[in-house]
Amino acid sequence: MAETKSYLIKSAQVVLTMDDDRRELAAHDVRIKNGVISEIGLGLIAESDEEVVAARGCVVTPGLVNTHHHLYQTLTRAVPGGQDALLFGWLKTLYPIWARFGPEEMYVSAQVGLAELALSGCTLTSDHLYLYPNGSRLDDTIAAAQSVGMRFHPTRGAMSIGESDGGLPPDGLVEREADILNDAIRLIDTHHDPSEGSMVRVGVAPCSPFSVSRDLMRDAALLARDKRVMLHTHLAENEEDIAYSLANFGCRPGQYAEELGWVGEDVWHAHCVKLDDSEIALFARTKTGVAHCPCSNCRLGSGIAPIRPMRDAGVNVGLGVDGSASNDAGNLVLEARQAMLLQRVARGADAMSAREALEIATRGGAQVLGRADCGQIAVGMRADIAIWDVSGIESAGSWDPAALLLAGPTVVRDLFVEGRQIVRAGQITSIDLGAAIARQNRMAQVLAS
Ligand SMILES: [Zn+2]
């Protein structure tokens, strides 16, 4: 990795810090040194080794955090048979296509998905890869994240119950449970870095209660605790999901999770659209995190997650774009806007402010992913910073440029991850994005033929 430069972000119109006091600092400067935010103040003088980044007319925020994704799905966007299906039908359409993927498809789709996230202000993302056809490995996506320069929390997903055992996925896409656990151990030992400022943390993530056994859920939790890594899965996504849980496990998803050790501050669950009051209380009590994916929930008609009651109860909530086959975009700032709008649909115009939705997208996500070193602009925090140009048409006439999600750009101007600039003037600097997109489109054509 190249040596980290020092930067002075100068004269921001406002810095939305998301710090403990949620300070909004007008005309402030932010200094970045050795990958960390070293100083915040008025009228700071640039040092000789610093590059000055002029931020007049810009809103500066912490980098956005994406807590749920399936990056490989950027290769299967808008697949006709899956465009209008509910979750289970959608999966059954896509499984046979995903079964043809290999390492190259995993690498390129992740690279494009990560670049798309970066352009929308994201500096830290998790990923959930739960199928490994034709020699694919989680390592393929980690290499992609390193090429883009994204802070990355990949999770070793898995499916073990195929159609012939009453599960949803085809038998060819499921793995033996012993192999799954052994590969998770290999990945943690090879890639997981628990230190402050870490660029890669690996999690353990059986796909969902309806695609793995009770034993694997329990063993995954034991392994994660033994290795001190986080646990992730899909939970309570829609009514079909609840019905499956009641029919097969005799309880609701929250109870099932609790019984198997799947609650705690080292666990986060995607969706949770259908959590009831007792499950919300359980998640709050145990500090279990939620990855809210509003666009995917709309796209698949799953419902409106009770984010207002979750936040009021004290549940840690982050935001996720979910896989690119169920969104089908991967724009995290638009996802934050959607989160704000969707709570209002269910609960009225005062149910969620633009600032609160942005807080969920930054500080909230960092908390869900166990990153006390990210998600805010404060001295000592990692230098993960997004700069939004609010001098353009999207913000023209805005009385409150800090209300970015009401009237603001949907592409970031500049983006820093661990003090390295990976977006400059709205362009990815770390990879040849045009070449990656062309490669991806060629792969999509082959898969569609
Ligand atoms: Zn998902």
Residues whose N, C-alpha, C, O or C-beta is under 5 A from the ligand:
A	BS01	ZN	D322 G323
